Amino acid sequence: MELRFKTRTAEVIIDYNKCIAPDCGFACIKACRLYGRNVLKIEGGKPKLAVSPKEAVRLDNECLACEIYCSWYGNSAIEVRVPLEVM
């Protein structure tokens, strides 16, 4: 089970099978509040979108903090995929 949402140039994937929340202290939520635009919230003990998927595209500032904090304090359950174009 996973949560997927798009940003302007990337896709965020949260793998609930790897997510150890609340044992990580909701590191991704804290990171989103500190560095991002507060697009994540806690619902049912797991990170969920606090806004609609359409709003996430517009609001998310693509800081990558959720992925970094999850790797530091969690179980690396978040992946931010940024496609690169070769010119």
C-alpha positions as CSV (number, residue, x, y, z in Angstrom):
1,M,0.0,0.0,0.0
2,E,1.3,3.4,-0.8
3,L,0.6,7.1,-1.2
4,R,1.6,8.7,-4.5
5,F,1.2,12.3,-5.5
6,K,2.8,14.6,-8.1
7,T,4.5,17.9,-7.6
8,R,5.4,20.3,-10.4
9,T,8.5,18.3,-11.5
10,A,8.5,15.2,-9.4
11,E,6.5,12.4,-7.9
12,V,6.4,11.5,-4.2
13,I,5.9,7.9,-3.1
14,I,5.3,6.9,0.5
15,D,5.5,3.1,1.0
16,Y,3.2,2.3,3.9
17,N,4.7,-1.2,4.1
18,K,8.1,0.4,5.1
19,C,6.6,3.3,7.1
20,I,7.3,2.9,10.8
21,A,5.2,5.9,12.0
22,P,4.6,6.8,14.8
23,D,7.9,5.2,16.0
24,C,9.8,7.8,13.9
25,G,8.0,10.7,15.5
26,F,6.4,11.5,12.2
27,A,9.7,12.8,10.8
28,C,8.2,13.5,7.3
29,I,5.4,15.6,8.7
30,K,7.8,17.6,10.8
31,A,10.1,18.1,7.8
32,C,7.1,19.2,5.6
33,R,6.1,21.8,8.3
34,L,9.7,23.1,8.8
35,Y,10.9,23.3,5.2
36,G,7.9,22.6,3.0
37,R,4.4,23.9,2.5
38,N,2.5,21.7,5.0
39,V,1.1,19.3,2.4
40,L,1.3,16.3,4.7
41,K,-0.8,15.5,7.8
42,I,-1.2,12.6,10.2
43,E,-4.3,10.5,9.6
44,G,-4.9,7.0,11.0
45,G,-1.3,7.0,12.3
46,K,0.3,7.5,8.9
47,P,1.3,10.4,6.7
48,K,-1.5,11.5,4.3
49,L,-2.0,14.4,2.0
50,A,-3.4,17.4,3.8
51,V,-4.5,19.0,0.5
52,S,-6.0,17.6,-2.7
53,P,-3.6,16.1,-5.2
54,K,-4.3,19.0,-7.5
55,E,-3.3,21.5,-4.8
56,A,-0.2,19.4,-4.0
57,V,1.1,20.1,-7.5
58,R,0.7,23.8,-6.9
59,L,1.7,24.1,-3.3
60,D,4.6,21.7,-2.8
61,N,7.9,23.5,-3.0
62,E,9.9,20.3,-3.7
63,C,12.3,20.7,-0.9
64,L,12.9,16.9,-0.6
65,A,12.9,17.3,3.2
66,C,10.3,14.5,3.8
67,E,12.5,12.0,2.0
68,I,15.7,13.1,3.9
69,Y,14.0,13.1,7.3
70,C,12.4,9.7,6.7
71,S,15.9,8.3,5.8
72,W,17.4,9.8,8.9
73,Y,14.7,9.1,11.5
74,G,12.4,6.6,9.8
75,N,12.8,3.6,7.6
76,S,13.4,5.2,4.2
77,A,9.7,4.8,3.2
78,I,9.6,7.9,1.1
79,E,11.0,8.3,-2.4
80,V,10.9,11.5,-4.4
81,R,11.4,10.7,-8.1
82,V,12.7,13.6,-10.2
83,P,12.9,12.7,-13.9
84,L,15.9,14.1,-15.6
85,E,15.9,15.1,-19.3
86,V,18.9,14.5,-21.5
87,M,19.4,17.3,-24.0
